Each structure stands twice: as C-alpha cells, then as structure tokens.
Amino acid sequence: MSPAPFRGFFISPLFKCLTLLSIIFIFSSCARQIRKPSDKPEKISEPIIKVCIDEKLSNATLAFKGTFIFKTEEAVFYLDETIGTLNVSKKNQKLIFENQVRYFEFSSPNILVFRSTDPDFLFTWNKISYSGDLQIVFSSGSSCAVNIVPIETYLRGVVPFEIPTGQDEYREAVFAQAIAARTYAMARMEKSQNKSFDVFADVRDQVYKGQKRTTPLADEAISKTQGNILIVDEKPAYSQYHSTCGGIFETIQDLNSNENSFNEVLNRDISEAGFNCSISPLFRWLEKRSSETIFKNIAKVYGLKNTTINDMLNSGFEYDLIVRNRKSNGRVSEMEITIPGKTITARGYQIRKVLADKKGRALPSNLFFILKTNKDADDFYIIGAGFGHGRGLCQWGAIGMALKEYSYEEILNFYYPDFRIKSIY
C-alpha cells in the first residue's frame, strides 16, 4: 500500500497577521514602560503663612465673628460672638483671657490655637479683624500672637497698606507691588528665622493689617497675579522694596561691596521723562533737628543713663556729627558722633534713629547732607532725598512708571533686572 498522504493545516494570510500582532502585544506588555515627562511646570498648593501680629500679649483684646474651636487639656470650647470681647493680659508668668462670661488662665510655656470652622469666619485682635486661625505662643523667652492664613488672603491685608490703591491710573504699579509682596513673603517663608512665625506684621517685613481695609484695585491685582512670583536660581527672590528712592537706588553690587568702595556704577531711577519717583512727597526734603533732640536720641539708641543725660543737659556740653563714609550711591553708611568722654560710630539704620525727630520718627532715609549755620548754632539742618532703604522696587517710582503707561512686567524688570516672573501655583 502506498503511504497515506500528509494532512497538514492550511495557514491563511489573515491568521499569519493575527499571530504576528499577538506576539508583538506579548513582548510589548512585558517591556518597561517609559513615561515621558510633562512639559507643564510643576505646581504647588497655595502656601500658608504665619504672621506675628502682636509680640506683647498685654492689654490686648480678642473677639470672634463666627465659630472657632479652642482645645485645652480640660475641654473643647466653641467660641463665637456670644462670648463677647476677651481681655488678654500677662500676670505672674500667666496668660489670662477674661470677661464677664469666660475666664481662661494658662501657664508658660504654652501654645494655644483658635481654629476657624469656616474660611469666611474672622477673629478680631486689638480691634483688627483677621481671616484664618489664631495661634498664641506664650513663653518666658518670647511670646507672639500669630495669624495663620493662606498667602493670597494675607496679601489682601498687605497691598492696600504698602502702596496707594485708590486710583485706577496706578493699576500697573499695584500689580507689580502684589507680585513683589508675594515674592518677599515666599522668600521669608523659605528662610524663616523664627520657629513660631514667618514674618512680622510691620515694617520689619511688610505692613499687614488683616481685613482692616480692602480696595477693588488691590483685590484685582492679587487675583490676576495669583501664584506669580519673582525667582532667581529657581527660588523665590529676596524682593525688597521701599517708598521712595530719591532718584538713586541701591544695586546688588552696592549691597555686597565694601562700604568704602566708590567705584560701582550708580543706578539711577530714571526713565524717558526723568526721575520716576519725582511725584513722591518725599522725593526731596528738609529737616531741622535741635541739639537736645539729637542728644536724647543718642542716649536712647546707645543706652546712656538718665542721670548722665540730665547732668549734660543742665551743665551744657559739646558734641559733633561727622559723616565718615558714604556708599557709591551717596547714602551715608557711617557717621561718627562725638560727645564728652566718648566717640560713637553709627551705621545703617542707627543713623536714621539718631537723627529722629521729637516724636521718635526716624530720618526718612540715609541719603542726606548735614548743615550747620552760625545763626542757629544749636540746630542742624538735614537736606535729603527719598524715604526708605532704597533697595529693590521704588513704590513711588513704580507709580511714576505706571503713569507713563509702563506695564507691570516692565516695571518689575526695571527694578529687578536679574529676576524673572514665574507662576508656581
């Protein structure tokens, strides 16, 4: 018999294609998946800032508009308008909250937290209303009432108090101020020098007064620039600013150079139509100081005894003020003060405090000259320019540029040429 014929399978072209696709699928499912990085910049959530609103914790008042939770070791309290205003005081290492309805007493050290149950609720500290939470750090070393609040809400209590916001012509300057203030806050948060808070609520950092005053222009500037900051080396820049530079502001070179160096290029606050801040009421000024006022300032700044002050004022004395050094921009960096039996060297902000007026208000700036006349031998005349330290954005200069129709981006680029704007949240 002849062998039976081989009976094989007929493989169609369609089957071959399906088999090949299956093999490719199996191998591709076993291979490592590589995820392509997103081209979009990484965003962060809105930061929360801690603001020291009161360091004394003495003769203060506290009230609530809405419900706040206050937890103690003994109980949990829900505090609202019904409890009225609490008086806050320190007595014998105790922190006391009291009125006719409530009485709380706490020993040092302690951290007390009043937590809002709704973002729209407010607490009032010394008759100023604040959003967010209240944390009170109480110890023998240092004490502070701290407002814990989202940074955009914080800015609503900063911008209206740092720059005029009542005129729409100032719009671009206010936008620039909002970004500068946000940047400054972020930079301080990254390098906070205090464990309990990030910034002070006064001129040591930025003036902050909660919900005391809001304006439509400030709110618009904050809202439309939300999350925008100035950066350098991909970090929030230290964006200082001041009221009026007087036509010459300090450059980075000035800040980092030797005090006695005079060879840096002056950086003038000038655009097409002249000095940007010439519209400031303190662009140029003249102050008069009596010898008695200056001597009392010297005694206060350098801690001279009251008996020494009175003896000198009664018996008469001689003293002199000599400018020893100026920065390249003309600002006085060192002043020598000669009094009977002592020579004192004042530097930086000390100079402005020594030359303060009768009410203790510091001299507007360190950009000045001192004159004496034969007619008024006991008086000094101080001719000066600007208000503030002269670093970073000049607020009146920004307003001047806004009136000349510069955009806020152009204003920021003018005052912070080494920084760039970036949206981070």
C-alpha positions in Angstrom: 0.0 0.0 0.0 1.2 3.4 -0.7 1.7 5.7 2.3 -1.2 7.9 3.2 -0.8 11.4 2.1 0.3 14.0 4.7 -2.7 16.0 6.0 -1.4 19.4 7.2 -3.1 22.7 8.1 -3.7 25.5 5.7 -2.4 28.7 7.2 -4.2 31.7 5.7 -2.5 35.1 5.4 -5.1 36.6 7.8 -4.0 34.1 10.5 -0.4 34.9 10.0 -1.1 38.7 10.6 -3.1 38.0 13.7 -0.4 35.7 15.1 2.3 38.3 14.5 0.2 41.0 16.2 -0.3 38.7 19.2 3.5 38.2 19.6 4.2 41.9 19.3 1.5 42.6 22.0 3.0 40.0 24.4 6.5 41.4 24.1 5.3 45.0 24.4 3.3 44.2 27.6 6.5 42.8 29.2 8.7 45.7 28.3 9.4 48.6 30.7 7.0 51.5 30.2 8.8 54.8 29.9 6.8 57.8 30.9 7.5 61.0 29.0 7.9 64.0 31.4 5.2 66.6 31.2 6.1 69.9 29.6 3.9 71.7 32.1 5.7 73.2 35.1 5.0 71.6 38.5 2.5 73.4 40.6 2.3 73.6 44.4 -0.8 74.3 46.5 -1.3 77.7 47.9 1.1 78.3 50.8 0.0 79.1 54.3 1.9 81.9 56.0 2.4 82.6 59.7 2.3 86.3 60.6 3.3 87.7 64.0 0.6 90.3 64.7 1.5 91.1 68.4 4.6 90.4 70.5 3.4 91.9 73.7 0.3 89.9 74.5 -0.5 92.6 77.1 -3.6 94.8 77.3 -4.9 93.1 74.1 -8.5 92.2 73.1 -9.8 89.1 71.3 -13.3 88.6 69.8 -14.8 86.2 67.2 -17.1 86.6 64.2 -18.2 83.1 63.6 -17.3 79.8 65.4 -13.8 79.0 66.4 -12.6 75.7 68.1 -10.4 76.1 71.1 -9.0 72.9 72.6 -7.5 72.8 76.1 -6.4 69.9 78.3 -9.8 70.0 80.1 -12.3 70.5 77.3 -13.1 71.7 73.8 -14.7 75.1 73.5 -16.7 76.6 70.7 -16.2 80.3 70.8 -18.3 82.9 68.8 -19.9 86.3 69.1 -21.9 85.3 72.1 -18.9 85.3 74.4 -18.2 89.0 73.7 -14.7 90.5 73.8 -12.0 88.8 75.9 -9.3 90.9 77.6 -5.8 89.4 77.2 -3.1 90.1 79.8 0.1 88.6 81.3 0.3 88.3 85.1 3.0 86.5 87.1 4.0 84.2 84.2 0.3 83.5 83.4 -1.6 84.4 80.3 -5.2 85.3 81.1 -8.2 85.7 78.8 -11.2 87.1 80.7 -14.5 89.0 80.6 -17.8 88.6 82.4 -18.7 85.4 80.6 -15.4 83.5 80.3 -12.1 83.1 82.2 -9.1 81.2 80.9 -5.7 81.0 82.6 -2.5 79.4 81.1 1.0 78.9 82.4 4.2 79.4 80.4 5.3 77.7 78.2 2.2 77.1 76.1 0.8 77.1 72.5 -2.8 77.9 72.2 -4.7 77.5 68.9 -8.1 79.1 68.0 -9.1 77.3 64.8 -11.8 78.7 62.4 -14.6 76.3 61.4 -15.2 78.2 58.1 -12.9 80.3 55.9 -15.3 83.2 56.0 -15.2 83.5 59.8 -13.0 86.1 61.4 -11.3 86.8 64.7 -10.6 90.3 66.0 -7.3 91.1 67.7 -6.9 94.6 69.1 -9.9 95.7 67.0 -8.5 94.5 63.7 -10.2 91.6 62.0 -8.3 88.7 60.5 -9.1 85.6 58.4 -7.6 82.2 59.2 -6.6 80.8 62.5 -5.0 82.4 65.6 -2.1 80.7 67.4 -0.7 82.2 70.5 2.9 81.2 71.5 3.4 82.0 75.2 6.7 81.5 77.0 9.1 83.4 79.3 11.5 83.9 76.5 9.3 85.2 73.7 5.6 85.5 73.1 3.6 86.2 70.0 0.0 86.2 68.6 0.3 84.5 65.2 -2.2 84.7 62.3 -2.1 81.5 60.2 -3.6 82.3 56.8 -3.4 81.4 53.1 -0.9 83.7 51.4 -3.3 85.2 48.9 -5.6 86.2 51.8 -2.5 87.6 53.6 -1.7 89.8 50.6 -5.2 91.4 50.9 -4.0 92.8 54.2 -0.6 93.9 52.8 -1.0 95.5 49.4 -3.5 98.3 50.4 -1.1 99.4 53.2 2.1 99.2 51.2 1.1 101.3 48.1 -1.7 103.7 47.2 -4.6 101.7 45.6 -7.3 104.3 45.3 -6.6 105.5 41.8 -7.0 103.3 38.7 -4.1 105.1 37.0 -1.8 103.3 39.5 -3.0 99.9 38.3 0.3 98.6 36.8 2.2 99.7 39.9 -0.2 97.9 42.2 0.1 94.7 40.1 3.9 95.0 40.4 3.5 95.5 44.2 1.3 92.5 44.6 4.0 90.3 42.9 6.8 91.8 44.9 4.9 91.4 48.2 4.0 87.7 47.4 7.6 87.0 46.4 9.0 88.6 49.6 6.7 86.6 51.7 7.7 83.3 49.9 11.4 84.1 50.4 10.9 84.8 54.1 9.0 81.5 54.5 11.8 79.6 52.9 14.4 81.2 55.3 12.3 81.9 58.4 14.4 83.0 61.3 11.8 82.1 63.9 10.2 78.8 64.6 6.8 80.3 65.6 6.2 82.6 62.6 7.5 83.6 59.2 7.1 87.4 59.1 6.3 90.4 61.3 3.2 92.4 60.5 5.1 95.7 60.4 7.9 97.5 58.6 10.4 94.9 59.7 8.9 92.8 56.9 5.6 94.0 55.3 2.8 96.0 56.9 -0.1 93.7 57.4 -3.5 94.7 58.9 -5.8 91.8 58.1 -9.2 92.8 56.9 -9.0 96.4 58.1 -9.1 97.8 54.6 -9.6 96.2 51.2 -9.8 98.0 47.8 -11.1 96.8 44.4 -7.8 97.6 42.7 -5.7 95.7 45.3 -8.1 92.7 45.1 -7.8 92.7 41.3 -4.0 92.9 41.4 -3.8 90.0 43.8 -6.4 87.8 42.0 -5.0 88.4 38.5 -1.4 87.7 39.5 -2.2 84.7 41.8 0.7 82.4 42.2 3.1 84.7 40.3 6.4 85.4 42.0 9.9 86.6 41.0 12.5 83.9 41.0 16.3 83.7 40.8 18.1 80.4 40.5 14.6 78.8 40.5 13.9 80.1 44.1 11.8 83.0 45.4 13.9 86.1 45.1 14.5 88.4 48.1 12.4 91.2 46.6 12.8 94.1 48.9 11.0 97.4 48.2 10.7 100.8 49.7 8.7 104.0 49.4 10.9 106.5 47.6 14.5 106.0 46.3 15.0 109.8 45.7 16.3 109.1 42.2 19.1 106.7 43.1 18.6 103.2 44.4 21.0 100.6 45.7 22.1 97.9 43.4 23.1 94.3 44.3 26.7 95.5 43.8 26.2 98.2 46.4 24.8 95.7 49.0 27.6 93.2 48.6 30.5 95.6 48.2 32.9 97.1 50.7 31.3 100.1 52.4 34.3 102.2 51.5 34.2 101.3 47.8 33.2 104.1 45.5 33.8 102.6 42.1 30.4 100.9 41.3 28.2 102.3 38.6 25.4 104.4 40.1 21.9 103.0 39.3 19.5 105.9 38.8 15.8 105.6 38.9 15.3 107.4 35.5 13.1 106.6 32.5 12.2 108.6 29.4 10.6 111.6 31.2 13.1 112.0 34.1 13.1 110.6 37.7 10.3 108.1 38.1 9.7 108.9 41.8 9.8 112.7 41.4 6.0 112.7 42.2 6.7 111.4 45.7 6.1 113.9 48.5 9.5 112.8 49.9 11.5 112.9 46.7 13.3 115.9 48.3 13.0 117.1 51.9 14.5 119.4 54.5 14.5 118.5 58.2 15.6 120.5 61.3 16.9 119.0 64.5 17.8 120.6 67.8 21.0 119.6 69.7 18.8 118.5 72.6 16.6 116.2 70.4 19.7 114.6 68.8 21.4 114.1 72.2 18.3 112.4 73.6 18.2 110.2 70.5 21.8 109.2 71.1 21.1 108.4 74.7 18.1 106.3 73.8 19.9 104.4 71.0 23.0 103.7 73.0 21.6 103.3 76.4 23.1 106.2 78.3 21.9 106.6 81.9 19.2 109.2 82.7 21.4 110.9 85.3 24.1 111.3 82.7 21.6 112.9 80.2 20.2 115.3 82.8 23.7 116.4 84.0 24.8 117.1 80.5 21.6 119.0 79.6 21.8 121.1 82.7 25.5 121.9 82.6 25.9 122.2 78.9 28.0 120.0 76.6 29.7 119.9 73.2 29.2 117.2 70.6 29.6 116.8 66.8 28.2 114.7 64.0 30.6 113.8 61.2 29.8 111.7 58.1 32.7 109.3 57.8 31.6 107.1 54.9 29.1 107.0 52.1 28.2 104.3 49.7 28.7 104.7 46.0 25.1 105.8 45.7 25.7 108.7 48.1 23.9 107.1 51.1 25.6 107.7 54.5 26.9 104.3 55.7 28.9 105.5 58.7 28.6 108.5 61.0 30.8 109.4 63.9 29.2 111.0 67.0 31.5 112.8 69.5 30.1 113.5 73.0 32.0 114.4 76.2 34.3 111.4 77.0 33.0 109.2 74.2 33.1 108.7 70.5 30.3 106.6 68.9 30.1 105.2 65.4 26.6 104.8 64.0 25.9 102.6 61.0 23.0 101.7 58.8 19.5 102.3 60.3 21.1 103.5 63.6 22.0 106.7 61.8 18.3 107.4 61.0 17.3 106.7 64.6 20.0 109.1 66.0 18.6 111.8 63.7 14.9 111.0 64.5 12.5 113.9 65.3 11.0 114.8 68.6 8.3 112.1 68.2 10.9 109.4 67.6 10.2 109.1 63.9 13.4 108.1 62.1 15.0 110.3 59.5 13.3 109.4 56.1 16.5 107.9 54.5 20.3 107.8 54.7 20.6 109.9 51.5 21.3 113.3 53.1 23.7 116.1 53.9 24.1 117.8 57.3 24.5 121.6 57.5 25.1 124.0 60.5 24.6 127.8 60.4 26.2 130.5 62.6 22.7 131.9 63.2 21.3 128.6 64.7 24.4 127.2 66.4 22.4 124.6 68.4 20.5 123.3 65.4 21.3 121.0 62.5 19.7 121.2 59.1 19.4 118.0 57.1 18.8 118.1 53.4 17.9 114.7 52.0 16.1 112.6 49.4 13.8 109.6 49.4 12.2 107.5 52.1 13.4 104.0 53.0 16.5 101.9 52.3 16.5 102.3 48.5 16.7 98.6 47.7 14.6 96.9 45.1 11.3 98.3 43.9 10.7 102.0 44.5 6.9 102.3 45.1 6.6 105.9 44.0 8.9 105.1 41.1 6.6 102.3 40.1 3.6 104.7 40.3 5.5 107.1 38.1 6.2 104.4 35.5 2.5 103.3 35.6 1.5 106.9 34.9 3.9 106.8 31.9 2.0 103.6 30.7 4.6 101.0 31.5 3.2 97.5 32.2 3.7 95.8 35.5 6.1 93.3 33.8 8.2 96.3 32.5 8.2 97.9 36.0 9.4 94.7 37.7 12.0 94.1 35.0 13.3 97.7 35.6 13.6 97.3 39.4 14.6 93.6 39.5 16.6 93.1 36.3 18.1 89.8 37.5 14.8 88.2 38.4 12.0 86.7 36.3 8.3 86.1 36.8 7.1 82.5 37.3 3.7 81.1 38.1 4.2 78.5 40.9 0.6 77.7 41.9 
